[in-house]
Amino acid sequence: MRHRSLLILTTVITTGALTLTACGSRDEGKSTGDSDKITVVIGVDAPLTGSLSALGQGIKNSVDLAAKTANKTNEVPGVEFKIEALDDQAVPASGQANATKLVGNKDVLGVVGPLNSGVAQSMQGVFNSAQLLQVSPANTNPSLSQGDNWAKGDLKRPFTSYFRTAATDVVQGKFAAQYYYNDAKKRKVFVVDDKQTYGAGLAAIFSEEFKRLGGTIVGTDHVTVKETDFSSTADKVKAAGADSVYFGGQYPEGGLLSDQIKKTGAKVPTMGGDGIYDPNFISASGESNDGDFATSIGYPVEKLDTAKKFIADYAAENYKDPYAAYGGYSYDAGWTIIQAVKAVVAANDGKLPDDARKQVIDATSKVSFDGVTGKVSFDEYGDTTNKQLTVYKVEGGTWKDVKSATFED
């Protein structure tokens, strides 16, 4: 892994009155002594309903916790943070409409989300045109930050307003291939994807690395999102003599695919990315999933000393849904926005300037702090510098971490 020097932001806020001004409806001249604080809204876009709502609710709640924590600790004197959470149902058109709505709210200075890379593609241009910060806790497709020609080594950042706390599929796909080949000793993989931006991209990166290592792709196929009968694909896996399956997609289809492959009598593991790392992947299958694998960004949150307070605080809030796979990364994405706002206030004599949105974007590129998931900072493309990953295995009907490592380029 390339080591980059980190710029630590030290914010000094003087005592006394702190006045805040900003564009839109904010009142000017209101000091910290006033009972009413200036409201800064953190937008959240995620699938809050539908098949991926377990992940989306965890994202929303974790950002909400970050905002509540900032308010309790008076992280930015004179500022009260609130969230506005919108449901994209994992549909790009809905995400784009949500982006337009969030842009229209002048109190929104940053947005956390979305979950899906395909949805992100529909939102990036809207946010960038309005100079509104976007920080995703879950997008992994490399093109979002490095451009469409990233695979050819031609890296060009398409939108300066876009950042993410999740490692890309370049990291995750290669890590998965290396585990399958070097650790699990697999040599003949059948690769399936769901034809979506995330799934197809991840499967392609995995395949390229697996072949580079000396493995063979014995077959490929595609499934359709929201369908449930994958028996034809399962039959192809068995006929190909594969010793393993790699699936690029999400847990609703992944769990059913694993189930139907096993029902053919092909006793081979299915592996996927963070999109299948969810208890619902296991519950979707009537057959035992024991032996299936998933990679996910970062180290297990429950084993991180840096996450203990987050876990305790989340439990104390009694949220209906768990923080799920992206909770820690969502909290860190929300805290990134809070720290950027804090830096802008400190650099502008205790005020939010008229071009607060632009300055918040500029400040984000310099953000560096110890977060729930480890050190949070960003490279020149807006990608996280944290390239820690974990392989999980289904054992006894639950996910168990079996290997964690920092990915080396």
HELIX and SHEET records of a PDB file:
HELIX    1   1 SER A   53  LYS A   72  1                                  20    
HELIX    2   2 PRO A   92  GLY A  104  1                                  13    
HELIX    3   3 SER A  117  SER A  129  1                                  13    
HELIX    4   4 SER A  143  GLN A  146  1                                   4    
HELIX    5   5 TRP A  150  LYS A  152  5                                   3    
HELIX    6   6 ASP A  169  GLN A  178  1                                  10    
HELIX    7   7 TYR A  179  ASP A  183  3                                   5    
HELIX    8   8 THR A  197  LEU A  213  1                                  17    
HELIX    9   9 SER A  231  ALA A  240  1                                  10    
HELIX   10  10 TYR A  251  LYS A  263  1                                  13    
HELIX   11  11 PRO A  279  SER A  283  1                                   5    
HELIX   12  12 VAL A  301  LYS A  303  5                                   3    
HELIX   13  13 ASP A  305  ALA A  307  5                                   3    
HELIX   14  14 LYS A  308  ALA A  316  1                                   9    
HELIX   15  15 GLY A  327  ALA A  347  1                                  21    
HELIX   16  16 ALA A  356  THR A  364  1                                   9    
SHEET    1   A 5 VAL A  79  ASP A  87  0                                        
SHEET    2   A 5 ILE A  38  ALA A  46  1                                        
SHEET    3   A 5 VAL A 108  VAL A 112  1                                        
SHEET    4   A 5 LEU A 133  SER A 136  1                                        
SHEET    5   A 5 TYR A 162  ARG A 164  1                                        
SHEET    1   B 7 THR A 216  HIS A 222  0                                        
SHEET    2   B 7 LYS A 188  ASP A 193  1                                        
SHEET    3   B 7 SER A 244  GLY A 248  1                                        
SHEET    4   B 7 THR A 270  GLY A 272  1                                        
SHEET    5   B 7 PHE A 293  ILE A 297  1                                        
SHEET    6   B 7 GLN A 388  GLU A 395 -1                                        
SHEET    7   B 7 THR A 398  THR A 406 -1                                        
SHEET    1   C 2 PHE A 369  GLY A 371  0                                        
SHEET    2   C 2 GLY A 374  VAL A 376 -1                                        
END                                                                             
